[in-house]
Amino acid sequence: MLALIKSLWRDEEGATMVEYALMLALIAIVCILVVTALGTQTGVTFDNAQQALPGTGDQVPVTP
């Protein structure tokens, strides 16, 4: 029984899996933050471009 506990204590395979899971979680969080920031900035840029064009103050609905 003691040998089994010692072998499990030395086994680092589970620790590696946990490290990969943490890295994946951090990468996912960074990706979400970057996409959110870029989406907001892109929306502001398009709004500014729309306001800079003449005659585009109000959006006219398109009728089919």
C-alpha positions, 0 to 999 in steps of 0.5 A: 500500500505504501508503494502505491502511495509513493508511486502516485505521489511521484506521478506527474501526469495529472499535474501536467493535465491541470497545467494544460487546463489552466493555460487553456482557460487563460487563453480563452479569457484573453481571447474573449477580452480581445474580441470584446475590446475590438468589437467595441472599438470597431463599432465606435469607428463605424459610428464615427465614419457614418457621422462624418459622411454627409447626409447620413445623420439618420438612417432611412429604412430600406423598403423592398 
